[in-house]
Amino acid sequence: MRRYALRKNLLDVPNSRSSHTQPTPRGGGVAIVVAFLASVLCLVGAGYLNVQFAGAFLMGGGAVAFIGYLDDRGPLRANVRFGVQLLAAIFAVVLLGDVPQIELARWGLHGNWLARVIAVLILVWSANLFNFMDGIDGIAGSEAAFVCSAGAWLNWYGHGASGLTTAMACLAAASLGFLRWNWPPARIFMGDVGSGFVGFTVALFALTASQSMSVSLEVWGLLGGCFLADATVTLLVRVLRGNRWYEAHRSHVYQHLARRWKGHLPVTLVVSAVNLLWLLPWAWLATKMPEYARYCLALGLIPILAIAVVIGAGRKAD
């Protein structure tokens, strides 16, 4: 894919909003998409993965990846990308059937239609969340590897379906393979094709695992806590300041830190350390004691949200 990007001049050229300084090939996420979807087909063929779940991965995730690839080749309008993501999310939720109504009821949300709407919003937001956060070397690949490998372990610990556990491990492995090329200094970027697909697929894992109550939605919120906090606070602050939420910018927490620390590697390592040393223990505790999952979610995320505000998420770069 890197050779193809160089031959076709598929390059991410630095501009005033970039966090890198050298033209770099993009679209490396194609390798993640192909590797993971091939593993899904193998799992279906071996009888380890439900055909409906596989259809959500293949059709829904494939559509998100395809529109992302087109955007990598030439910028598309935001409403076109969002429309395809929305249709893909609706299609995936229809295939999934039942959505985690029991979990939502714990939050005072009742009704199958409401659960389906929330599930669609989770899928669309997760696809865009990874896209927003894929701005420095190594951060999105390492986050995907962590969330999927930790999710696989916790799904196994919670006696979830073995096929789903294996699928999570496969996406973690594909992300690690990509990370070898994307580790600072990156030789290729994931691109929208990879970031949107990974975010969408992680959300599918969350919805599917929560159906069987093996890994709750609160646990997934903890595993993706760094990305969730940074992207959400940044988006809210920008909207409140009157900025267009879909416009490119460099006011995320990780972008502020990359400039202050004069490099991508320190930020990626700090995010990985927070994931392993802070968020993973809370996620394990929430899995072990599901009746306290909401409290674990609050205790795990509130400090990260506060740090995001203090650092300046959403505020104009210096």
Secondary structure in CASP SS format (residue, H / E / C, confidence):
PFRMAT SS
TARGET T0000
AUTHOR 0000-0000-0000
METHOD secondary structure of the structure
MODEL  1
M C 1.00
R H 1.00
R H 1.00
Y H 1.00
A H 1.00
L H 1.00
R H 1.00
K C 1.00
N C 1.00
L C 1.00
L E 1.00
D E 1.00
V C 1.00
P C 1.00
N C 1.00
S C 1.00
R C 1.00
S C 1.00
S C 1.00
H C 1.00
T C 1.00
Q C 1.00
P C 1.00
T E 1.00
P E 1.00
R C 1.00
G C 1.00
G C 1.00
G H 1.00
V H 1.00
A H 1.00
I H 1.00
V H 1.00
V H 1.00
A H 1.00
F H 1.00
L H 1.00
A H 1.00
S H 1.00
V H 1.00
L H 1.00
C H 1.00
L H 1.00
V H 1.00
G H 1.00
A C 1.00
G C 1.00
Y C 1.00
L C 1.00
N C 1.00
V H 1.00
Q H 1.00
F H 1.00
A H 1.00
G H 1.00
A H 1.00
F H 1.00
L H 1.00
M H 1.00
G H 1.00
G H 1.00
G H 1.00
A H 1.00
V H 1.00
A H 1.00
F H 1.00
I H 1.00
G H 1.00
Y H 1.00
L H 1.00
D H 1.00
D H 1.00
R H 1.00
G C 1.00
P C 1.00
L C 1.00
R C 1.00
A H 1.00
N H 1.00
V H 1.00
R H 1.00
F H 1.00
G H 1.00
V H 1.00
Q H 1.00
L H 1.00
L H 1.00
A H 1.00
A H 1.00
I H 1.00
F H 1.00
A H 1.00
V H 1.00
V H 1.00
L H 1.00
L H 1.00
G C 1.00
D C 1.00
V C 1.00
P C 1.00
Q H 1.00
I H 1.00
E H 1.00
L H 1.00
A H 1.00
R C 1.00
W C 1.00
G C 1.00
L C 1.00
H C 1.00
G C 1.00
N H 1.00
W H 1.00
L H 1.00
A H 1.00
R H 1.00
V H 1.00
I H 1.00
A H 1.00
V H 1.00
L H 1.00
I H 1.00
L H 1.00
V H 1.00
W H 1.00
S H 1.00
A H 1.00
N H 1.00
L H 1.00
F H 1.00
N H 1.00
F H 1.00
M H 1.00
D C 1.00
G C 1.00
I C 1.00
D C 1.00
G C 1.00
I H 1.00
A H 1.00
G H 1.00
S H 1.00
E H 1.00
A H 1.00
A H 1.00
F H 1.00
V H 1.00
C H 1.00
S H 1.00
A H 1.00
G H 1.00
A H 1.00
W H 1.00
L H 1.00
N H 1.00
W H 1.00
Y H 1.00
G C 1.00
H C 1.00
G C 1.00
A C 1.00
S H 1.00
G H 1.00
L H 1.00
T H 1.00
T H 1.00
A H 1.00
M H 1.00
A H 1.00
C H 1.00
L H 1.00
A H 1.00
A H 1.00
A H 1.00
S H 1.00
L H 1.00
G H 1.00
F H 1.00
L H 1.00
R H 1.00
W H 1.00
N H 1.00
W C 1.00
P C 1.00
P C 1.00
A C 1.00
R C 1.00
I C 1.00
F C 1.00
M C 1.00
G H 1.00
D H 1.00
V H 1.00
G H 1.00
S H 1.00
G H 1.00
F H 1.00
V H 1.00
G H 1.00
F H 1.00
T H 1.00
V H 1.00
A H 1.00
L H 1.00
F H 1.00
A H 1.00
L H 1.00
T H 1.00
A H 1.00
S H 1.00
Q H 1.00
S C 1.00
M C 1.00
S C 1.00
V C 1.00
S C 1.00
L H 1.00
E H 1.00
V H 1.00
W H 1.00
G H 1.00
L H 1.00
L H 1.00
G C 1.00
G H 1.00
C H 1.00
F H 1.00
L H 1.00
A H 1.00
D H 1.00
A H 1.00
T H 1.00
V H 1.00
T H 1.00
L H 1.00
L H 1.00
V H 1.00
R H 1.00
V H 1.00
L H 1.00
R C 1.00
G C 1.00
N C 1.00
R C 1.00
W C 1.00
Y C 1.00
E C 1.00
A C 1.00
H C 1.00
R C 1.00
S C 1.00
H C 1.00
V H 1.00
Y H 1.00
Q H 1.00
H H 1.00
L H 1.00
A H 1.00
R H 1.00
R H 1.00
W C 1.00
K C 1.00
G C 1.00
H C 1.00
L H 1.00
P H 1.00
V H 1.00
T H 1.00
L H 1.00
V H 1.00
V H 1.00
S H 1.00
A H 1.00
V H 1.00
N H 1.00
L H 1.00
L H 1.00
W H 1.00
L H 1.00
L H 1.00
P H 1.00
W H 1.00
A H 1.00
W H 1.00
L H 1.00
A H 1.00
T H 1.00
K H 1.00
M C 1.00
P H 1.00
E H 1.00
Y H 1.00
A H 1.00
R H 1.00
Y H 1.00
C H 1.00
L H 1.00
A H 1.00
L H 1.00
G H 1.00
L H 1.00
I H 1.00
P H 1.00
I H 1.00
L H 1.00
A H 1.00
I H 1.00
A H 1.00
V H 1.00
V H 1.00
I H 1.00
G C 1.00
A C 1.00
G C 1.00
R C 1.00
K C 1.00
A C 1.00
D C 1.00
END
